[in-house]
Amino acid sequence: MTFTQECAIPVARERLWDFLMDVPAVGRCVPGVERIEAVDGAYRGGLRVQVGPIRLLLDGTISVEEMDRETWRARMRAEASDRRLGGGIRARLSLTLAPDEAGSRIRIDTDLTVLGRIGEFGQPVIKKKADALLEEFARNLRAALAT
């Protein structure tokens, strides 16, 4: 499943870029992230999230595959699984920054594969949850950059 999400952050693009490329700092803004640590050029972490009636504890990795400040584009790959349910996710994300009246606009293009029982929810439920997570992430990001 592929989808695109956008949000405006009232911060200059340069400052926002620097913050977004600090994966542990950004992880603290993602709702449900319980831990994140650098390991061998990637990051390992845990995410607790509820999708429909199912509570997931996803353990996995995220790797930054491209970081290009000249084009304001970054690409990442994430893989995580919930051992209790025997399901998981694989995602490729492309993040771009553009100027916006309010400061900067973040665009995230996601190509998501949902594995196992989690995939039973279907695209509309998963997309709705992704949109809710982005809204909360944007609020947390604004608060983190307000200082």
C-alpha positions as CSV (number, residue, x, y, z in Angstrom):
1,M,0.0,0.0,0.0
2,T,1.3,3.5,-0.8
3,F,0.2,6.8,0.5
4,T,1.4,10.4,0.8
5,Q,1.1,12.6,3.9
6,E,1.9,16.2,4.4
7,C,2.1,18.7,7.3
8,A,3.3,22.2,7.9
9,I,5.8,23.0,10.6
10,P,6.4,26.7,11.5
11,V,10.2,26.4,11.4
12,A,12.8,27.4,8.8
13,R,13.6,24.5,6.4
14,E,17.3,24.4,7.4
15,R,16.5,24.0,11.1
16,L,13.8,21.4,10.5
17,W,16.1,19.4,8.2
18,D,18.8,19.3,10.9
19,F,16.3,18.1,13.5
20,L,14.7,15.5,11.2
21,M,18.1,14.0,10.3
22,D,18.7,13.3,14.0
23,V,16.8,10.0,14.2
24,P,16.8,9.6,18.0
25,A,15.5,13.2,18.4
26,V,12.8,12.6,15.9
27,G,12.0,9.2,17.5
28,R,11.0,11.1,20.7
29,C,8.3,12.9,18.6
30,V,6.8,9.8,17.1
31,P,3.8,8.6,19.1
32,G,4.3,5.2,20.7
33,V,8.1,5.0,20.3
34,E,9.4,3.5,23.5
35,R,13.1,3.3,22.7
36,I,15.5,4.0,19.9
37,E,19.3,3.5,19.8
38,A,22.0,3.6,17.2
39,V,23.3,0.1,16.1
40,D,25.8,-0.5,13.3
41,G,24.8,2.4,11.1
42,A,21.1,1.9,11.6
43,Y,18.7,2.4,14.5
44,R,16.9,-0.2,16.6
45,G,13.7,0.6,18.5
46,G,10.3,-0.3,19.8
47,L,6.9,1.1,18.9
48,R,3.7,0.5,20.8
49,V,0.6,1.2,18.7
50,Q,-3.0,0.2,18.6
51,V,-4.6,-0.5,15.2
52,G,-8.3,-1.2,15.6
53,P,-8.8,-3.6,18.5
54,I,-5.2,-5.0,18.3
55,R,-2.3,-3.6,20.3
56,L,1.0,-4.0,18.7
57,L,4.5,-3.9,20.1
58,L,6.7,-3.6,17.0
59,D,10.5,-4.2,17.4
60,G,12.7,-3.3,14.5
61,T,15.2,-1.2,12.6
62,I,15.2,1.9,10.6
63,S,18.0,2.8,8.2
64,V,18.7,6.1,6.4
65,E,19.4,5.2,2.8
66,E,19.7,8.8,1.4
67,M,20.2,12.2,3.0
68,D,20.5,15.0,0.5
69,R,20.3,18.5,1.9
70,E,20.7,20.1,-1.6
71,T,17.4,18.6,-2.7
72,W,15.9,18.5,0.8
73,R,15.2,14.8,0.4
74,A,15.8,11.7,2.6
75,R,14.9,8.1,2.1
76,M,14.6,5.5,4.8
77,R,13.8,1.9,5.2
78,A,12.0,0.4,8.2
79,E,11.3,-3.2,9.2
80,A,9.6,-4.3,12.4
81,S,7.7,-7.3,13.8
82,D,5.4,-8.1,16.6
83,R,6.5,-11.5,17.9
84,R,3.3,-12.1,19.8
85,L,1.1,-11.8,16.7
86,G,3.5,-13.1,14.2
87,G,3.1,-10.1,11.9
88,G,5.0,-7.1,11.0
89,I,5.7,-4.2,8.6
90,R,8.2,-3.3,5.9
91,A,8.3,0.3,4.7
92,R,10.2,2.6,2.4
93,L,9.8,6.2,3.2
94,S,10.7,9.3,1.2
95,L,10.8,12.6,3.0
96,T,11.0,16.0,1.3
97,L,10.9,19.5,2.7
98,A,9.6,22.5,0.9
99,P,9.1,26.1,1.9
100,D,5.7,27.0,3.2
101,E,3.9,30.2,4.3
102,A,4.1,28.9,7.9
103,G,7.8,27.9,7.6
104,S,8.3,24.4,6.1
105,R,6.2,21.6,4.6
106,I,7.0,18.0,5.2
107,R,5.9,15.5,2.6
108,I,6.2,11.8,3.4
109,D,5.7,9.2,0.7
110,T,5.3,5.7,2.2
111,D,5.3,2.3,0.5
112,L,4.1,0.0,3.2
113,T,3.9,-3.8,3.3
114,V,1.9,-5.2,6.2
115,L,2.6,-8.9,7.0
116,G,0.6,-11.4,9.0
117,R,-2.4,-10.7,11.1
118,I,-1.9,-7.0,11.1
119,G,-2.7,-7.0,7.4
120,E,-6.2,-8.3,8.1
121,F,-7.4,-4.8,9.0
122,G,-7.2,-3.6,5.4
123,Q,-5.9,-0.4,3.9
124,P,-8.6,2.1,5.2
125,V,-8.0,1.3,8.8
126,I,-4.2,1.3,8.5
127,K,-4.3,4.6,6.5
128,K,-6.5,6.2,9.1
129,K,-4.1,5.2,11.9
130,A,-1.1,6.5,9.9
131,D,-2.9,9.8,9.5
132,A,-3.6,10.1,13.2
133,L,0.0,9.2,14.0
134,L,1.2,11.9,11.6
135,E,-1.0,14.6,13.2
136,E,0.3,13.7,16.7
137,F,3.9,13.6,15.3
138,A,3.5,17.0,13.8
139,R,2.2,18.4,17.1
140,N,5.1,16.9,19.0
141,L,7.6,18.1,16.4
142,R,6.2,21.7,16.6
143,A,6.6,21.5,20.4
144,A,10.1,20.2,20.2
145,L,11.2,22.9,17.8
146,A,9.4,25.7,19.7
147,T,12.3,26.3,22.0
